[in-house]
Amino acid sequence: MDAPAQEKPVSEARGRGTAQFVVIFVCSVLSLLVGYHAVTEWPVNDWYLFQVAKNTTWCLDRIGERCSLEDMRQGVKDPARIRALLDAWHKGEKNPVISITDQFSKEPLSAWEHWQYRAQKTRLARRTDGLGPHVTFVLRKSVKERLQDRQTASARLQSEGNGESAAAKALEKEIASIKDEAEELKQHPDDKRNGDRRFAFVVVSECGAIEVMAIFIAAVLAFPAGWVRKLIGLALGLPVMYLVNVFRLTCLAIIGALDAGGQWFNFSHYYLWQSIYIVFVVAVWLLWVEFVVYREHGWVAWLKRLFQPRIGRLAYLCAKFLLFAVVLAVAWWSFLPVYSWALMEVVGIILRTFAHVPIEAGEIRKAGILNTESLLAYRIAGTWLAIPVALLITNIPPYTALVMATAGLSWRRRLANLGYGCTLLVFGHVVFLLWAVLIRWWQVQAGQGVSGEPPQIYAAVLQFYLTLPFLLWIVFPYWDKLSESRRSATPMTEATPEKTDTEVGTTE
């Protein structure tokens, strides 16, 4: 049999393997995201968000002056009645009438009890926007508050008869120092030290890192491996994603306290951590492929492989990705108004021609750090419809950075992968904007107004678009290896000298 005839079955098998991976990945991600949005009001999600908030509070309490969870519970005057309401709601009563509360404790509500009460009460009032456990973080108190705290502590020691103790003398010195600082600040009323650095935030459903976990779960389920190894990957990877999310919320709370919840906080929240998340997903997924899917038999062989240079090469891949992602993202955001204008024109032409939407005008409203809060707006029948566009189209820099950071690719192959992937991403931007504008326009026609809440599938699809860089990176740079993994146990980080033009890995 000649060489072309031998290559045809291999090419067909490669295409089938890649197509199967894509179908399973897309279906898994969309199913998980849509399914999660459908259960956000279930008690299990309330419990999950509370655990996220509780663990974040624990971390922040050890960093700043104070951090509290659901501190509004301190003002509840009738805890017994609240507990009676919770008991009735748990029994299925929607509008219970509480008359007897003797059987319930009158102790102050716990944070969990107050969150349950507030969540149920808000849902009964049909106001669920921004619902989640409330966290108050104080990074540093004002000079006035610190002086009051130290004076209160000193008075307590005096009343206990410990006024001459070492602790009391240390407090007196600290009080004197704070008073000197307060006198100095009187000359500078605009000094930020006159106020405290605090940040209050709500852990809503989008703060639970479900979209990141969905990417990882989909990538594990779609990859050709046995179910035991897939379960091992999920059991090891998901806790890592959860801990990364707690670390993310901790960092964002500190930034929020320093920036007073301003532009830098929004920039870090929506953009900086998107790239960092991709690094963690890629790293954990590749570690699973390298050390679980392609695990060598025997602990000695496995440990021997663990200490080979693969970990260093993976770290090098992640470092290169972050470097490329930062440079490319800054350049892309500078170009964002021009690209957004081109999208606005293309989408507007399609809507006028095929959907007969009466578009009168359109504009790009630049806002935020490096245009990252820009809006794409259309005036339709006298009504302006504005759609946040920056987050949607920022999936191009991460994909480009992943391809550029991947070792073992020839420049011809690298440019081809960039062309394929970026073309699909641009096509996805057009499709999403068409859909988004039509949904908003239909809501206006239905009398819901411009501020009408979009359907749950809308948010799920937007989150799916943020996962596309990871999916396309696997499909295009690892096109050959996805099919080879079905026929051999060759790790994706191993190089094959005779196939240097098509081999992809984390080796140089």
C-alpha positions as CSV (number, residue, x, y, z in Angstrom):
1,M,0.0,0.0,0.0
2,D,1.4,3.4,-0.9
3,A,2.0,6.2,1.6
4,P,-1.1,8.3,0.7
5,A,-3.3,5.3,1.2
6,Q,-1.8,4.6,4.6
7,E,-2.2,8.3,5.7
8,K,-5.9,8.4,4.8
9,P,-7.2,6.2,7.7
10,V,-4.9,8.0,10.1
11,S,-6.3,11.4,9.0
12,E,-9.9,10.2,9.3
13,A,-9.3,8.8,12.8
14,R,-7.7,12.1,13.8
15,G,-10.7,14.1,12.5
16,R,-13.1,11.8,14.3
17,G,-11.2,12.0,17.6
18,T,-11.0,15.8,17.4
19,A,-14.7,16.1,16.5
20,Q,-15.6,13.9,19.4
21,F,-13.6,15.9,21.8
22,V,-15.1,19.2,20.6
23,V,-18.7,17.9,20.8
24,I,-18.3,16.4,24.3
25,F,-16.5,19.6,25.5
26,V,-19.1,22.0,24.1
27,C,-22.1,19.9,25.3
28,S,-20.5,19.5,28.8
29,V,-19.7,23.1,29.3
30,L,-23.1,24.4,28.1
31,S,-25.0,21.7,30.1
32,L,-23.1,22.6,33.3
33,L,-23.5,26.4,32.9
34,V,-27.2,26.3,31.9
35,G,-27.8,23.7,34.6
36,Y,-26.1,25.8,37.3
37,H,-28.1,28.9,36.3
38,A,-31.2,26.9,36.7
39,V,-30.4,25.8,40.3
40,T,-29.0,29.1,41.6
41,E,-32.0,29.4,43.9
42,W,-31.7,25.9,45.4
43,P,-30.6,25.4,49.0
44,V,-27.5,23.5,47.9
45,N,-26.2,26.6,46.0
46,D,-27.0,28.8,49.0
47,W,-24.8,26.4,51.1
48,Y,-22.0,26.4,48.5
49,L,-21.9,30.2,48.2
50,F,-21.9,30.5,52.0
51,Q,-18.9,28.1,52.2
52,V,-17.0,30.2,49.6
53,A,-17.8,33.4,51.6
54,K,-16.9,31.7,54.9
55,N,-13.5,30.5,53.7
56,T,-12.8,33.9,52.1
57,T,-13.7,35.6,55.4
58,W,-11.3,33.3,57.3
59,C,-8.4,34.3,55.0
60,L,-9.2,38.1,55.1
61,D,-9.6,38.1,58.9
62,R,-6.0,37.1,59.1
63,I,-4.8,39.8,56.7
64,G,-6.6,42.9,57.8
65,E,-8.0,44.5,60.9
66,R,-11.3,42.6,60.8
67,C,-13.6,40.7,58.4
68,S,-17.1,39.6,59.2
69,L,-19.7,37.5,57.4
70,E,-23.4,38.6,57.4
71,D,-22.6,41.3,60.1
72,M,-26.2,42.7,59.6
73,R,-27.4,39.9,61.8
74,Q,-26.3,41.9,64.9
75,G,-29.3,44.2,64.4
76,V,-31.9,41.4,64.4
77,K,-34.2,42.1,67.4
78,D,-36.2,38.9,67.4
79,P,-34.0,35.9,66.6
80,A,-36.7,33.4,67.8
81,R,-39.2,34.7,65.2
82,I,-36.5,34.4,62.4
83,R,-35.8,30.8,63.4
84,A,-39.6,30.1,63.4
85,L,-39.8,31.5,59.9
86,L,-36.9,29.4,58.7
87,D,-38.5,26.3,60.2
88,A,-41.8,27.0,58.4
89,W,-40.1,27.7,55.1
90,H,-38.2,24.5,55.3
91,K,-41.5,22.7,55.8
92,G,-42.7,24.2,52.6
93,E,-44.9,27.0,53.9
94,K,-44.5,30.1,51.6
95,N,-46.3,32.7,53.7
96,P,-46.3,31.4,57.3
97,V,-48.0,33.2,60.2
98,I,-45.8,33.0,63.2
99,S,-47.6,33.4,66.6
100,I,-45.6,31.1,68.9
101,T,-41.9,31.2,69.1
102,D,-41.2,29.8,72.6
103,Q,-39.7,26.6,71.3
104,F,-37.0,28.5,69.4
105,S,-33.7,29.8,70.8
106,K,-33.4,33.5,71.4
107,E,-29.6,33.5,71.0
108,P,-28.2,35.8,68.3
109,L,-28.5,34.4,64.8
110,S,-25.5,32.7,63.3
111,A,-24.2,33.9,59.9
112,W,-25.7,30.9,58.2
113,E,-29.1,31.4,59.7
114,H,-29.1,35.1,58.8
115,W,-28.0,34.3,55.2
116,Q,-30.8,31.6,54.9
117,Y,-33.4,34.1,56.2
118,R,-32.2,36.9,53.9
119,A,-32.0,34.7,50.8
120,Q,-35.5,33.3,51.3
121,K,-37.1,36.7,52.1
122,T,-35.5,38.3,49.0
123,R,-36.7,35.5,46.7
124,L,-40.2,35.8,48.1
125,A,-40.1,39.5,47.1
126,R,-38.8,38.4,43.7
127,R,-35.6,40.5,44.0
128,T,-32.7,38.1,43.3
129,D,-30.2,40.4,41.5
130,G,-26.9,40.6,43.5
131,L,-28.1,38.1,46.1
132,G,-25.4,36.3,48.0
133,P,-23.6,36.2,51.4
134,H,-22.4,39.6,52.5
135,V,-18.8,40.1,53.6
136,T,-17.3,43.2,55.2
137,F,-13.6,43.5,55.1
138,V,-11.6,46.2,57.0
139,L,-8.0,46.2,55.8
140,R,-7.0,49.2,58.1
141,K,-9.1,51.2,60.5
142,S,-9.0,55.0,60.5
143,V,-6.8,56.8,63.1
144,K,-9.9,57.7,65.1
145,E,-11.2,54.1,65.3
146,R,-7.8,52.8,66.2
147,L,-7.4,55.3,69.0
148,Q,-10.9,54.4,70.4
149,D,-10.0,50.7,70.3
150,R,-6.8,51.1,72.1
151,Q,-8.4,53.4,74.7
152,T,-11.2,50.9,75.3
153,A,-8.6,48.1,75.8
154,S,-6.6,50.3,78.2
155,A,-9.7,51.1,80.2
156,R,-10.6,47.5,80.5
157,L,-7.1,46.6,81.8
158,Q,-7.4,49.5,84.4
159,S,-10.8,48.2,85.6
160,E,-9.3,44.7,86.0
161,G,-6.5,46.1,88.2
162,N,-3.8,45.5,85.5
163,G,-3.0,49.1,84.9
164,E,0.7,48.6,85.8
165,S,1.2,45.4,83.7
166,A,3.5,45.2,80.6
167,A,0.5,45.0,78.3
168,A,-1.0,48.2,79.8
169,K,2.3,50.1,79.4
170,A,2.6,48.9,75.8
171,L,-1.0,50.1,75.1
172,E,-0.2,53.5,76.6
173,K,2.8,53.9,74.3
174,E,0.7,52.9,71.3
175,I,-2.1,55.4,72.3
176,A,0.5,58.2,72.6
177,S,1.8,57.3,69.1
178,I,-1.7,57.3,67.6
179,K,-2.4,60.6,69.2
180,D,0.7,62.1,67.6
181,E,-0.4,60.7,64.3
182,A,-3.9,62.2,64.7
183,E,-2.4,65.6,65.5
184,E,-0.3,65.4,62.4
185,L,-3.2,64.5,60.2
186,K,-5.2,67.5,61.4
187,Q,-2.9,69.6,59.3
188,H,-3.7,67.3,56.2
189,P,-7.5,66.7,56.2
190,D,-7.3,65.1,52.7
191,D,-4.9,62.4,53.8
192,K,-6.3,59.0,53.2
193,R,-5.2,57.8,56.7
194,N,-8.1,59.9,58.1
195,G,-10.5,57.3,56.7
196,D,-10.5,53.6,56.9
197,R,-9.8,51.1,54.1
198,R,-12.7,48.8,54.0
199,F,-14.5,46.9,51.3
200,A,-18.0,45.3,51.5
201,F,-18.9,42.8,48.8
202,V,-21.4,40.1,48.0
203,V,-20.5,36.5,47.0
204,V,-23.0,36.1,44.2
205,S,-23.4,33.0,42.0
206,E,-20.8,34.3,39.5
207,C,-18.2,34.4,42.3
208,G,-18.4,30.6,42.8
209,A,-16.0,29.8,40.0
210,I,-18.5,27.4,38.5
211,E,-17.5,28.5,34.9
212,V,-13.9,27.6,35.6
213,M,-14.9,24.2,37.1
214,A,-17.1,23.7,34.1
215,I,-14.1,24.2,31.7
216,F,-12.0,21.7,33.7
217,I,-14.8,19.1,34.0
218,A,-15.5,19.3,30.3
219,A,-11.9,19.0,29.3
220,V,-11.4,16.0,31.5
221,L,-14.6,14.3,30.3
222,A,-13.9,15.0,26.7
223,F,-10.3,13.7,26.8
224,P,-9.9,10.0,25.7
225,A,-9.1,8.3,29.0
226,G,-10.6,5.7,31.3
227,W,-13.4,6.6,33.7
228,V,-11.3,5.8,36.7
229,R,-8.6,8.2,35.6
230,K,-11.3,10.8,34.8
231,L,-12.7,10.5,38.3
232,I,-9.2,10.9,39.8
233,G,-8.7,14.0,37.7
234,L,-12.0,15.5,38.9
235,A,-11.4,14.5,42.5
236,L,-7.9,16.2,42.5
237,G,-8.6,19.2,40.2
238,L,-11.9,20.5,41.5
239,P,-10.6,21.2,45.1
240,V,-7.7,23.1,43.5
241,M,-10.1,25.2,41.5
242,Y,-12.1,26.0,44.7
243,L,-9.0,27.0,46.6
244,V,-7.8,29.2,43.7
245,N,-11.2,30.9,43.8
246,V,-11.0,31.6,47.5
247,F,-7.5,33.1,46.9
248,R,-8.9,35.1,44.0
249,L,-11.7,36.6,46.2
250,T,-9.2,37.4,48.9
251,C,-6.9,39.3,46.5
252,L,-9.9,41.1,45.0
253,A,-11.1,42.2,48.5
254,I,-7.7,43.6,49.3
255,I,-7.6,45.5,45.9
256,G,-11.1,46.7,46.6
257,A,-10.1,48.1,50.0
258,L,-7.1,49.8,48.5
259,D,-8.9,51.1,45.5
260,A,-12.3,51.8,47.2
261,G,-14.0,49.5,44.6
262,G,-12.9,51.7,41.7
263,Q,-11.6,51.0,38.2
264,W,-8.6,49.0,39.3
265,F,-10.9,46.7,41.2
266,N,-13.2,46.2,38.2
267,F,-10.2,45.7,35.9
268,S,-8.7,43.0,38.2
269,H,-12.1,41.4,38.7
270,Y,-13.1,41.0,35.1
271,Y,-9.8,40.8,33.2
272,L,-6.7,40.1,35.2
273,W,-8.1,37.0,36.9
274,Q,-9.4,35.7,33.6
275,S,-5.9,35.1,32.4
276,I,-4.7,33.8,35.7
277,Y,-7.6,31.3,35.8
278,I,-6.7,30.0,32.3
279,V,-3.2,29.4,33.6
280,F,-4.5,27.3,36.5
281,V,-6.9,25.3,34.3
282,V,-4.2,24.6,31.7
283,A,-1.6,23.6,34.4
284,V,-3.9,21.3,36.3
285,W,-5.3,19.7,33.2
286,L,-1.9,19.1,31.7
287,L,-0.7,17.7,35.1
288,W,-3.6,15.3,35.0
289,V,-2.8,14.2,31.4
290,E,0.9,13.8,32.2
291,F,0.8,12.0,35.6
292,V,-2.6,10.3,35.6
293,V,-3.7,9.5,32.1
294,Y,-0.2,8.5,31.0
295,R,0.8,7.2,34.4
296,E,3.5,4.5,34.3
297,H,2.9,1.3,36.2
298,G,4.5,1.2,39.6
299,W,5.2,3.9,42.2
300,V,8.9,3.9,41.6
301,A,8.5,4.6,37.9
302,W,5.8,7.3,38.6
303,L,8.0,9.1,41.2
304,K,11.0,8.9,38.9
305,R,8.9,10.5,36.2
306,L,7.6,13.1,38.6
307,F,11.1,14.5,39.2
308,Q,12.0,14.7,35.6
309,P,12.1,18.2,34.0
310,R,8.4,18.0,32.9
311,I,7.2,20.2,35.9
312,G,9.7,22.8,35.0
313,R,8.7,22.8,31.3
314,L,5.0,23.2,32.4
315,A,5.9,26.1,34.6
316,Y,7.8,27.6,31.7
317,L,4.7,27.3,29.5
318,C,2.6,29.0,32.1
319,A,5.1,31.8,32.6
320,K,5.3,32.4,28.8
321,F,1.6,32.4,28.5
322,L,1.2,35.1,31.2
323,L,3.9,37.3,29.5
324,F,2.3,37.0,26.1
325,A,-1.2,37.5,27.6
326,V,-0.2,40.8,29.3
327,V,1.5,42.2,26.2
328,L,-1.2,41.1,23.8
329,A,-4.1,42.2,26.0
330,V,-2.7,45.7,26.4
331,A,-2.2,46.0,22.7
332,W,-5.7,44.5,22.0
333,W,-7.5,46.8,24.4
334,S,-5.8,49.8,22.7
335,F,-7.2,48.5,19.4
336,L,-10.6,47.6,21.0
337,P,-12.6,50.7,19.8
338,V,-11.6,50.1,16.2
339,Y,-12.5,46.4,16.3
340,S,-15.7,47.2,18.2
341,W,-16.7,49.7,15.5
342,A,-16.1,47.1,12.8
343,L,-18.3,44.6,14.7
344,M,-21.0,47.3,15.1
345,E,-21.1,47.9,11.4
346,V,-21.2,44.3,10.4
347,V,-23.8,43.3,13.0
348,G,-25.9,46.4,12.1
349,I,-25.9,45.5,8.4
350,I,-27.0,41.9,9.1
351,L,-29.8,43.1,11.5
352,R,-31.1,45.6,9.1
353,T,-31.0,43.4,6.0
354,F,-32.1,40.0,7.4
355,A,-33.9,40.7,10.7
356,H,-35.4,44.0,9.6
357,V,-34.5,45.7,12.9
358,P,-35.0,49.5,12.6
359,I,-31.5,50.5,13.6
360,E,-31.2,54.3,13.4
361,A,-27.6,54.8,14.7
362,G,-24.8,53.2,16.5
363,E,-21.8,54.2,18.6
364,I,-19.0,52.9,20.7
365,R,-18.8,54.3,24.2
366,K,-15.3,54.1,25.4
367,A,-14.9,53.8,29.2
368,G,-12.7,52.2,31.8
369,I,-9.0,51.4,32.1
370,L,-7.7,50.7,28.6
371,N,-11.2,50.8,27.2
372,T,-12.2,47.7,29.2
373,E,-15.6,49.0,30.2
374,S,-16.6,50.1,26.6
375,L,-20.1,49.6,25.4
376,L,-21.5,48.9,21.9
377,A,-24.8,50.8,21.5
378,Y,-27.5,50.9,18.9
379,R,-30.5,53.3,18.7
380,I,-33.4,51.3,17.6
381,A,-36.8,53.0,17.1
382,G,-35.7,55.8,19.4
383,T,-34.4,53.5,22.2
384,W,-30.7,53.1,22.9
385,L,-29.6,49.5,23.6
386,A,-26.1,49.3,25.1
387,I,-24.2,46.0,25.3
388,P,-20.9,45.5,27.2
389,V,-18.5,44.4,24.5
390,A,-15.0,44.5,26.1
391,L,-15.3,41.3,28.1
392,L,-16.8,39.4,25.1
393,I,-14.1,40.1,22.7
394,T,-11.2,39.8,25.1
395,N,-11.0,36.0,24.4
396,I,-8.7,36.6,21.5
397,P,-5.5,37.6,23.5
398,P,-5.6,34.5,25.8
399,Y,-5.9,32.2,22.8
400,T,-3.1,33.9,20.9
401,A,-1.0,33.8,24.1
402,L,-1.6,30.1,24.5
403,V,-0.6,29.3,20.9
404,M,2.5,31.6,21.1
405,A,3.5,30.0,24.4
406,T,3.2,26.4,23.1
407,A,6.6,24.9,22.3
408,G,7.4,22.6,19.5
409,L,5.4,24.4,16.8
410,S,6.9,25.5,13.5
411,W,6.0,29.1,12.6
412,R,3.9,27.9,9.7
413,R,1.9,25.7,12.0
414,R,1.7,28.4,14.6
415,L,0.4,31.0,12.2
416,A,-2.1,28.5,10.8
417,N,-3.5,27.7,14.3
418,L,-3.8,31.5,15.0
419,G,-5.6,32.0,11.8
420,Y,-8.1,29.1,12.4
421,G,-8.8,30.0,16.0
422,C,-9.0,33.8,15.7
423,T,-11.4,33.4,12.7
424,L,-13.7,31.2,14.8
425,L,-13.5,33.7,17.7
426,V,-14.4,36.6,15.5
427,F,-17.3,34.7,14.0
428,G,-18.4,33.9,17.5
429,H,-18.4,37.6,18.4
430,V,-20.6,38.5,15.5
431,V,-23.1,35.6,16.3
432,F,-23.3,36.5,20.0
433,L,-23.9,40.2,19.3
434,L,-26.6,39.4,16.8
435,W,-28.3,37.2,19.4
436,A,-27.8,39.7,22.2
437,V,-29.2,42.7,20.3
438,L,-32.2,40.6,19.1
439,I,-32.9,39.5,22.7
440,R,-32.7,43.0,24.0
441,W,-34.9,44.3,21.2
442,W,-37.5,41.6,21.7
443,Q,-37.6,42.5,25.4
444,V,-38.2,46.1,24.6
445,Q,-41.1,45.1,22.3
446,A,-42.5,42.9,25.0
447,G,-42.7,45.8,27.4
448,Q,-39.8,44.7,29.7
449,G,-37.8,47.8,28.9
450,V,-34.0,48.2,28.3
451,S,-33.2,47.0,31.8
452,G,-35.2,43.7,31.5
453,E,-33.3,40.7,32.8
454,P,-31.9,38.6,29.9
455,P,-32.7,34.8,30.0
456,Q,-30.5,32.5,31.9
457,I,-29.1,31.0,28.6
458,Y,-27.7,34.4,27.8
459,A,-25.3,34.5,30.7
460,A,-24.4,30.8,30.2
461,V,-23.5,31.4,26.5
462,L,-21.4,34.5,27.5
463,Q,-19.5,32.4,30.0
464,F,-19.0,29.7,27.4
465,Y,-17.4,32.2,25.0
466,L,-14.8,32.9,27.7
467,T,-13.9,29.2,27.7
468,L,-13.2,29.1,23.9
469,P,-9.5,30.0,24.1
470,F,-8.8,26.8,26.1
471,L,-11.0,24.6,23.8
472,L,-9.4,26.0,20.6
473,W,-5.9,25.7,22.1
474,I,-6.5,22.0,22.7
475,V,-8.1,21.4,19.3
476,F,-5.6,23.2,17.1
477,P,-2.1,23.0,18.6
478,Y,-2.8,19.5,20.0
479,W,-4.8,18.3,17.0
480,D,-2.5,15.4,16.3
481,K,-1.9,14.4,19.9
482,L,-5.6,14.1,20.6
483,S,-6.0,11.3,18.1
484,E,-2.6,9.7,18.9
485,S,-3.6,9.4,22.6
486,R,-6.2,6.8,21.5
487,R,-3.6,4.7,19.9
488,S,-0.6,5.1,22.2
489,A,0.4,6.2,25.6
490,T,2.9,8.8,24.4
491,P,2.6,11.8,26.7
492,M,1.8,15.2,25.2
493,T,4.9,16.6,26.7
494,E,7.2,14.1,24.9
495,A,8.9,15.3,21.7
496,T,9.1,13.1,18.5
497,P,12.2,14.2,16.5
498,E,10.9,12.9,13.2
499,K,7.7,14.9,13.5
500,T,9.0,18.2,14.6
501,D,6.7,20.1,12.2
502,T,3.5,18.7,13.7
503,E,4.6,17.8,17.3
504,V,3.2,19.9,20.0
505,G,4.3,19.8,23.7
506,T,5.9,21.7,26.5
507,T,9.4,20.9,25.4
508,E,11.6,23.2,23.5
